[in-house]
Amino acid sequence: MSYDPNKKPIQQSRIAEFVMSDKQIVNLLIKTDVGHIATRDKNQPFIIPTTFWYSKENHEIYFHSNAFGRIKYNVSQNPEVCFECFESGRLLPSNIPLEKSIQYKSVIIFGKVIVIDDKNQKREILNGLLNKYFGEMKSGKDYRPITDTELKQTSVYKIKIDQWSGKNNWPEKLNKQKIMNGQILNPNGLIDTKPLAHHKVFLILHLMLLYQCLMALMSELYFHMYLQ
């Protein structure tokens, strides 16, 4: 069955056990270093990685770009965007081919971008970005303040969040098929009869072929011993 966003809320996950709470989503947004923003120019999608920070107070995401970049043009044509960030963990091996996986947590956000033009607000947002990644360094002490020239060369944006969802797929291990003496066991620890049935068929075919070979060999020996 195909997925229809008009019949199901976009923020609703199809697998209930993987759904992240709002608190978990906020925690991931705060700790994640890189996000991806998808914009659109007519029918062409465009996605970029970016640094960002999330404001719990305003329920907004902030990021920046070059003052004359493609993303600024795209959002001026269509402000609707999709934002994504994730955290990955260990690779998870399994002896079931398509059960192999990786630990991950991810957040998807839908919203509208607003370009920030006010100089003071731009400076405040950029300082918030610096505080997220370099919180141990202080403006005016460890680095000089942002200049007006730098503000003019930088575009600053906020995403007004309409919907969000999070997926937490972080198992410690995966299900595996148990194998004993080369035979696959089912979840109850009993030998799986399906693979054994196939083995029996192949065994019978091999025995029939061996019997035919032996009969041919005996006929050849009889011919050489008694008929020559």
Backbone as numpy.savetxt, mean C-alpha at the origin, in Angstrom:
# Nx Ny Nz CAx CAy CAz Cx Cy Cz
-17.73 -8.35 -8.49 -18.57 -7.15 -8.49 -17.69 -5.91 -8.49
-17.95 -4.97 -9.39 -17.14 -3.76 -9.48 -17.51 -2.80 -8.36
-16.56 -1.92 -8.02 -16.75 -0.96 -6.93 -17.43 0.30 -7.46
-18.49 0.71 -6.81 -19.23 1.89 -7.22 -19.21 2.90 -6.07
-18.42 3.99 -6.18 -18.35 4.97 -5.09 -19.65 5.69 -4.84
-20.58 5.65 -5.80 -21.87 6.31 -5.61 -22.80 5.52 -4.71
-22.52 4.23 -4.55 -23.37 3.37 -3.73 -22.76 3.09 -2.36
-21.49 3.43 -2.20 -20.82 3.14 -0.94 -19.94 4.34 -0.57
-19.99 4.81 0.68 -19.15 5.95 1.05 -17.68 5.69 0.74
-17.02 6.69 0.19 -15.62 6.53 -0.21 -14.74 6.16 0.98
-15.08 6.71 2.16 -14.23 6.48 3.32 -14.49 5.14 4.00
-15.41 4.35 3.49 -15.75 3.07 4.12 -14.93 1.94 3.50
-14.15 1.26 4.34 -13.34 0.14 3.86 -14.21 -1.08 3.61
-13.80 -1.90 2.63 -14.56 -3.11 2.32 -14.22 -4.25 3.27
-13.11 -4.14 4.01 -12.69 -5.18 4.94 -12.67 -4.58 6.34
-13.65 -4.93 7.15 -13.86 -4.27 8.44 -12.67 -4.43 9.38
-12.01 -5.58 9.36 -10.93 -5.83 10.31 -9.71 -4.94 10.07
-9.61 -4.33 8.89 -8.46 -3.48 8.57 -8.74 -1.99 8.81
-9.95 -1.62 9.20 -10.33 -0.22 9.31 -9.58 0.46 10.46
-9.02 1.65 10.18 -8.36 2.44 11.21 -9.34 3.44 11.80
-9.22 3.69 13.10 -10.04 4.70 13.76 -9.51 6.09 13.41
-10.30 7.11 13.71 -9.85 8.48 13.46 -8.57 8.79 14.23
-8.47 8.28 15.44 -7.26 8.51 16.25 -6.04 7.88 15.59
-6.20 6.67 15.06 -5.09 6.01 14.38 -4.70 6.76 13.12
-5.68 7.29 12.41 -5.40 8.07 11.20 -4.60 9.31 11.55
-5.01 10.01 12.59 -4.30 11.22 13.02 -2.86 10.88 13.40
-2.67 9.80 14.14 -1.32 9.41 14.56 -0.43 9.13 13.36
-0.98 8.48 12.34 -0.18 8.18 11.15 0.16 9.46 10.39
-0.79 10.39 10.29 -0.52 11.66 9.62 0.57 12.45 10.33
0.61 12.36 11.65 1.59 13.11 12.42 2.99 12.52 12.27
3.10 11.19 12.25 4.41 10.54 12.26 4.99 10.30 10.87
4.16 10.32 9.82 4.65 10.01 8.47 5.40 11.20 7.89
6.53 10.92 7.24 7.38 11.99 6.70 6.96 12.43 5.30
6.51 11.49 4.47 6.24 11.81 3.06 4.81 11.40 2.71
4.12 12.29 2.01 2.80 11.98 1.48 2.80 12.13 -0.03
1.73 11.69 -0.68 1.60 11.81 -2.13 0.28 12.52 -2.44
0.35 13.51 -3.31 -0.82 14.28 -3.67 -1.12 14.10 -5.15
-2.34 13.68 -5.45 -2.76 13.48 -6.83 -3.67 14.63 -7.26
-3.26 15.30 -8.34 -4.07 16.37 -8.93 -4.42 15.97 -10.36
-5.11 16.87 -11.05 -5.56 16.52 -12.40 -5.58 17.76 -13.28
-5.05 17.59 -14.49 -5.13 18.63 -15.52 -5.97 18.06 -16.65
-7.23 18.49 -16.73 -8.19 17.92 -17.68 -8.31 16.42 -17.39
-7.86 15.56 -18.31 -7.98 14.12 -18.09 -6.66 13.45 -17.71
-5.63 14.24 -17.47 -4.33 13.66 -17.14 -4.07 13.75 -15.64
-3.92 12.60 -14.95 -3.59 12.63 -13.52 -2.12 12.98 -13.31
-1.82 13.56 -12.16 -0.46 13.96 -11.83 -0.27 13.76 -10.33
0.74 12.99 -9.94 0.97 12.70 -8.52 2.41 13.02 -8.16
2.59 13.63 -6.99 3.93 13.99 -6.53 4.11 13.59 -5.07
5.34 13.25 -4.67 5.64 13.08 -3.25 5.91 14.44 -2.63
5.58 14.61 -1.37 5.78 15.90 -0.74 5.90 15.76 0.77
6.61 16.70 1.39 6.55 16.83 2.84 5.23 17.54 3.18
4.77 17.36 4.41 3.48 17.94 4.78 3.36 17.96 6.30
2.37 18.66 6.79 2.00 18.50 8.20 0.49 18.66 8.35
-0.02 17.98 9.37 -1.46 17.94 9.62 -1.78 18.73 10.88
-2.79 19.59 10.79 -3.26 20.35 11.94 -4.53 19.71 12.51
-4.42 19.17 13.72 -5.61 18.60 14.36 -6.64 19.69 14.68
-6.15 20.86 15.02 -7.05 21.96 15.40 -7.92 22.39 14.22
-7.32 22.50 13.03 -8.05 22.98 11.86 -8.54 21.85 10.95
-8.08 20.63 11.22 -8.41 19.46 10.40 -8.04 19.74 8.94
-6.77 20.14 8.75 -6.27 20.49 7.43 -4.86 19.94 7.25
-4.48 19.72 6.00 -3.12 19.31 5.65 -2.46 20.45 4.90
-1.20 20.73 5.26 -0.46 21.82 4.64 0.76 21.27 3.91
1.05 21.87 2.75 2.25 21.52 2.00 2.67 22.71 1.16
3.80 22.60 0.47 4.29 23.72 -0.33 4.91 23.21 -1.63
5.15 24.13 -2.55 5.82 23.81 -3.81 6.48 25.07 -4.34
7.15 24.93 -5.47 7.68 26.09 -6.17 6.53 27.00 -6.59
6.79 28.29 -6.62 5.72 29.25 -6.93 5.16 29.08 -8.33
5.94 28.47 -9.23 5.48 28.35 -10.62 5.51 26.89 -11.09
5.19 25.97 -10.19 5.21 24.56 -10.52 3.91 24.08 -11.15
3.95 22.83 -11.61 2.78 22.24 -12.28 1.62 22.04 -11.32
1.93 21.72 -10.06 0.85 21.43 -9.12 -0.01 22.68 -8.87
0.64 23.85 -8.87 -0.14 25.08 -8.67 -1.09 25.32 -9.83
-0.61 25.05 -11.04 -1.47 25.20 -12.21 -2.64 24.22 -12.13
-2.35 22.96 -11.78 -3.41 21.94 -11.73 -4.51 22.30 -10.74
-4.13 22.70 -9.53 -5.15 22.98 -8.51 -5.91 24.27 -8.83
-5.31 25.15 -9.63 -6.04 26.34 -10.05 -7.14 25.99 -11.06
-6.93 24.87 -11.79 -7.93 24.39 -12.74 -8.96 23.48 -12.08
-8.48 22.67 -11.14 -9.35 21.72 -10.44 -8.83 21.53 -9.02
-9.47 22.11 -8.03 -8.96 22.06 -6.66 -9.16 20.72 -5.95
-9.93 19.80 -6.54 -10.17 18.51 -5.89 -8.93 17.63 -6.01
-8.49 17.09 -4.86 -7.28 16.28 -4.85 -7.49 15.02 -4.02
-6.56 14.10 -4.17 -6.49 12.91 -3.32 -5.10 12.88 -2.70
-5.05 12.66 -1.40 -3.79 12.63 -0.66 -3.62 11.24 -0.05
-2.37 10.76 -0.05 -2.08 9.43 0.52 -0.76 9.46 1.26
-0.70 8.73 2.37 0.56 8.50 3.06 0.52 7.10 3.67
1.70 6.53 3.94 1.72 5.17 4.46 2.97 4.92 5.29
2.91 3.87 6.07 4.06 3.36 6.82 4.18 1.87 6.50
5.39 1.42 6.21 5.58 0.00 5.89 6.47 -0.65 6.93
6.30 -1.97 7.08 7.08 -2.74 8.05 7.82 -3.88 7.39
7.70 -5.08 7.98 8.44 -6.24 7.50 7.75 -6.92 6.33
8.56 -7.56 5.49 8.02 -8.48 4.50 7.55 -9.74 5.21
6.43 -10.30 4.80 5.85 -11.47 5.45 5.86 -12.65 4.49
6.78 -13.61 4.69 6.84 -14.77 3.79 5.74 -15.78 4.10
5.43 -16.60 3.13 4.46 -17.68 3.29 4.75 -18.73 2.24
4.42 -20.00 2.54 4.58 -21.03 1.51 3.34 -21.14 0.62
2.37 -20.25 0.83 1.23 -20.10 -0.08 1.56 -18.91 -0.98
1.76 -19.10 -2.29 2.32 -18.06 -3.15 1.68 -16.68 -3.01
0.36 -16.60 -3.11 -0.30 -15.30 -3.12 -0.71 -14.83 -1.73
-0.25 -15.53 -0.69 -0.46 -15.09 0.68 0.71 -14.26 1.18
1.82 -14.22 0.43 2.95 -13.38 0.82 2.49 -11.93 0.87
3.03 -11.16 1.82 2.52 -9.80 1.98 3.59 -8.93 2.64
3.18 -7.74 3.05 4.03 -6.80 3.76 3.17 -6.07 4.79
3.75 -5.76 5.93 3.04 -4.98 6.94 2.92 -3.53 6.45
1.72 -2.96 6.55 1.59 -1.56 6.17 0.36 -0.93 6.82
0.44 0.39 6.99 -0.68 1.22 7.40 -0.76 2.35 6.38
-1.96 2.69 5.96 -2.10 3.73 4.95 -3.34 4.58 5.21
-3.26 5.82 4.75 -4.38 6.76 4.88 -4.66 7.38 3.51
-5.92 7.44 3.15 -6.36 8.09 1.92 -7.29 9.25 2.30
-7.04 10.41 1.70 -7.84 11.61 2.01 -8.35 12.23 0.71
-9.60 12.65 0.72 -10.18 13.41 -0.38 -10.52 14.81 0.13
-10.20 15.81 -0.66 -10.48 17.17 -0.23 -10.24 18.18 -1.34
-10.28 19.44 -0.96 -10.07 20.53 -1.91 -8.89 21.38 -1.46
-8.07 21.78 -2.42 -6.88 22.58 -2.14 -7.20 24.07 -2.22
-6.68 24.81 -1.27 -6.78 26.27 -1.29 -5.35 26.82 -1.29
-5.06 27.71 -2.21 -3.74 28.35 -2.27 -3.72 29.50 -1.26
-2.70 29.51 -0.42 -2.57 30.54 0.61 -1.79 31.73 0.04
-2.40 32.91 0.07 -1.74 34.11 -0.45 -1.27 35.06 0.65
-1.93 35.02 1.80 -1.56 35.92 2.89 -0.14 35.63 3.37
0.68 36.65 3.42 2.10 36.48 3.75 2.30 35.93 5.15
1.57 36.44 6.11 1.74 35.98 7.49 1.28 34.53 7.66
0.20 34.18 6.98 -0.30 32.80 7.06 0.67 31.84 6.37
1.26 32.27 5.25 2.26 31.44 4.58 3.45 31.18 5.49
3.92 32.22 6.14 5.07 32.07 7.04 4.73 31.13 8.20
3.53 31.27 8.75 3.11 30.41 9.86 3.06 28.94 9.44
2.52 28.67 8.26 2.42 27.29 7.77 3.79 26.71 7.50
4.68 27.49 6.88 6.03 27.01 6.58 6.81 26.76 7.87
6.62 27.60 8.87 7.27 27.35 10.16 6.74 26.08 10.81
5.43 25.82 10.63 4.87 24.57 11.13 5.49 23.37 10.46
5.77 23.49 9.16 6.43 22.42 8.42 7.83 22.19 8.95
8.58 23.28 9.19 9.93 23.16 9.74 9.90 22.55 11.13
8.92 22.90 11.93 8.82 22.35 13.28 8.56 20.85 13.28
7.82 20.37 12.28 7.55 18.93 12.21 8.83 18.15 11.95
9.64 18.61 11.02 10.81 17.84 10.61 12.08 18.22 11.36
12.15 19.46 11.84 13.36 19.92 12.54 12.96 20.62 13.84
12.13 19.93 14.62 11.60 20.52 15.84 12.64 20.87 16.88
13.81 20.20 16.81 14.86 20.47 17.79 15.62 21.76 17.46
15.40 22.31 16.25 16.07 23.55 15.85 15.10 24.72 15.98
15.62 25.86 16.44 14.77 27.02 16.70 15.10 28.16 15.74
14.02 28.76 15.18 14.19 29.90 14.28 14.80 31.08 15.02
15.78 31.74 14.39 16.45 32.87 15.01 17.63 32.45 15.87
17.72 31.15 16.16 18.83 30.63 16.96 19.66 29.64 16.16
19.01 28.61 15.64 19.72 27.59 14.86 19.65 27.86 13.36
18.73 28.69 12.94 18.65 29.11 11.53 17.92 30.44 11.47
18.19 31.20 10.39 17.57 32.52 10.26 16.09 32.38 9.88
15.29 33.40 10.16 13.88 33.37 9.79 13.68 33.36 8.28
12.49 32.95 7.85 12.14 32.95 6.43 12.00 34.39 5.95
12.61 34.69 4.80 12.57 36.05 4.26 11.35 36.26 3.37
11.02 37.53 3.11 9.90 37.85 2.22 10.18 37.36 0.80
11.43 37.43 0.38 11.80 36.94 -0.96 11.52 35.45 -1.08
11.86 34.69 -0.05 11.61 33.24 -0.06 10.11 32.95 -0.09
9.34 33.77 0.60 7.88 33.59 0.59 7.32 33.79 -0.82
7.84 34.79 -1.55 7.36 35.06 -2.90 7.70 33.92 -3.86
8.78 33.21 -3.58 9.23 32.12 -4.45 8.57 30.79 -4.10
7.71 30.79 -3.10 7.12 29.55 -2.60 5.60 29.62 -2.62
4.99 28.56 -3.13 3.53 28.43 -3.05 3.18 27.57 -1.84
2.20 28.00 -1.09 1.78 27.29 0.12 0.30 26.93 -0.03
-0.04 25.71 0.40 -1.40 25.20 0.18 -1.95 24.57 1.46
-3.27 24.53 1.52 -3.93 23.72 2.54 -4.98 22.85 1.87
-5.12 21.64 2.38 -6.17 20.73 1.91 -7.29 20.73 2.94
-8.45 21.20 2.53 -9.64 21.11 3.38 -10.19 19.69 3.23
-10.10 18.92 4.30 -10.43 17.49 4.24 -11.94 17.28 4.20
-12.39 16.57 3.17 -13.79 16.18 3.06 -14.03 14.79 3.64
-13.18 13.85 3.27 -13.32 12.47 3.71 -11.94 11.86 3.90
-11.86 10.92 4.83 -10.61 10.16 4.96 -10.91 8.73 5.38
-9.96 7.86 5.13 -10.06 6.47 5.56 -8.65 5.95 5.80
-8.56 4.94 6.64 -7.27 4.34 6.94 -7.36 2.83 6.94
-6.28 2.19 6.51 -6.21 0.73 6.48 -4.99 0.27 7.26
-5.22 -0.64 8.20 -4.15 -1.17 9.05 -4.00 -2.66 8.77
-3.03 -3.00 7.95 -2.75 -4.40 7.62 -1.37 -4.73 8.18
-1.32 -5.08 9.46 -0.04 -5.23 10.17 0.00 -6.55 10.96
-0.20 -7.68 10.30 -0.12 -8.96 11.03 1.32 -9.29 11.38
1.52 -10.03 12.45 2.87 -10.46 12.83 3.33 -11.64 12.00
2.38 -12.44 11.51 2.72 -13.57 10.65 1.51 -13.91 9.79
1.75 -14.68 8.75 0.68 -15.07 7.84 0.33 -16.53 8.01
-0.86 -16.89 7.54 -1.24 -18.29 7.53 -0.36 -19.06 6.55
0.03 -20.25 6.95 0.83 -21.10 6.09 0.22 -22.49 6.06
0.44 -23.19 4.96 0.03 -24.58 4.89 1.10 -25.43 5.58
0.66 -26.25 6.52 1.61 -27.11 7.23 1.98 -28.30 6.35
3.26 -28.63 6.34 3.75 -29.73 5.52 4.47 -30.74 6.40
4.12 -32.01 6.27 4.75 -33.08 7.04 5.11 -34.21 6.08
6.39 -34.53 6.03 6.88 -35.59 5.13 6.45 -35.34 3.68
6.48 -34.06 3.29 6.14 -33.72 1.92 4.66 -33.66 1.65
3.82 -33.91 2.67 2.38 -33.90 2.48 1.77 -32.68 3.16
0.81 -32.04 2.48 0.18 -30.83 3.00 -0.90 -31.20 4.01
-0.86 -30.52 5.16 -1.87 -30.75 6.20 -2.92 -29.66 6.13
-4.16 -30.03 6.44 -5.20 -29.02 6.49 -5.17 -28.34 7.87
-5.99 -27.27 8.09 -5.93 -26.55 9.36 -6.15 -27.41 10.60
-6.79 -28.58 10.46 -7.02 -29.47 11.60 -5.84 -30.40 11.88
-4.78 -30.25 11.10 -3.62 -31.10 11.29 -3.71 -32.43 10.59
-4.78 -32.66 9.81 -4.95 -33.91 9.09 -4.40 -33.77 7.68
-4.03 -34.89 7.10 -3.48 -34.85 5.75 -4.56 -34.44 4.77
-4.24 -33.45 3.95 -5.19 -32.98 2.94 -5.33 -34.04 1.86
-6.54 -34.55 1.69 -6.76 -35.67 0.76 -6.76 -35.24 -0.70
-6.96 -33.98 -0.97 -7.00 -33.54 -2.36 -5.66 -33.72 -3.05
-4.55 -33.23 -2.46 -3.28 -33.48 -3.12 -2.94 -34.95 -3.18
-3.35 -35.73 -2.13 -3.06 -37.16 -2.13 -3.78 -37.87 -3.27
-5.00 -37.45 -3.57 -5.75 -38.06 -4.66 -5.02 -37.90 -5.98
-4.45 -36.72 -6.19 -3.67 -36.50 -7.41 -2.44 -37.39 -7.43
-1.78 -37.53 -6.26 -0.59 -38.38 -6.20 -0.95 -39.82 -6.55
-2.11 -40.30 -6.08 -2.53 -41.69 -6.36 -2.75 -41.91 -7.85
-3.35 -40.94 -8.51 -3.58 -41.06 -9.95 -2.27 -41.19 -10.70
-1.30 -40.32 -10.34 0.00 -40.38 -11.01 0.71 -41.70 -10.72
0.56 -42.19 -9.48 1.21 -43.45 -9.11 0.64 -44.61 -9.93
-0.68 -44.65 -10.09 -1.31 -45.72 -10.88 -0.86 -45.66 -12.34
-0.78 -44.45 -12.89 -0.34 -44.31 -14.27 1.09 -44.79 -14.46
1.95 -44.46 -13.49 3.34 -44.90 -13.56 3.44 -46.43 -13.46
2.64 -47.03 -12.57 2.66 -48.48 -12.43 2.18 -49.17 -13.71
1.15 -48.61 -14.35 0.66 -49.18 -15.60 1.73 -49.11 -16.69
2.43 -47.99 -16.74 3.50 -47.84 -17.73 4.63 -48.82 -17.46
4.98 -48.99 -16.18 6.02 -49.94 -15.81 5.62 -51.37 -16.18
4.35 -51.72 -15.96 3.85 -53.05 -16.30 3.97 -53.30 -17.80
3.61 -52.30 -18.61 3.70 -52.45 -20.05 5.15 -52.64 -20.50
6.06 -51.93 -19.87 7.48 -52.07 -20.21 7.99 -53.46 -19.85
7.58 -53.99 -18.70 8.01 -55.33 -18.28 7.47 -56.39 -19.22
6.21 -56.26 -19.63 5.63 -57.22 -20.56 6.35 -57.20 -21.90
6.72 -56.02 -22.37 7.45 -55.92 -23.63 8.83 -56.56 -23.51
9.48 -56.36 -22.36 10.80 -56.95 -22.13 10.72 -58.47 -22.08
9.70 -59.01 -21.40 9.55 -60.46 -21.31 9.27 -61.07 -22.68
8.48 -60.38 -23.50 8.21 -60.87 -24.86 9.48 -60.92 -25.69
10.32 -59.92 -25.53 11.57 -59.87 -26.27 12.50 -61.01 -25.85
12.57 -61.27 -24.53 13.42 -62.36 -24.03 12.91 -63.71 -24.52
11.60 -63.90 -24.49 11.02 -65.18 -24.94 11.34 -65.42 -26.42
11.28 -64.35 -27.23 11.56 -64.48 -28.66 12.99 -64.92 -28.90
13.93 -64.31 -28.17 15.35 -64.63 -28.38 15.69 -66.03 -27.85
15.05 -66.46 -26.78 15.41 -67.75 -26.16 14.79 -68.94 -26.88
13.59 -68.85 -27.39 12.88 -70.03 -27.88 12.55 -70.00 -29.37
12.48 -68.84 -29.96 12.03 -68.78 -31.35 13.17 -68.59 -32.34
14.37 -68.30 -31.90 15.50 -68.16 -32.81 16.23 -69.48 -32.97
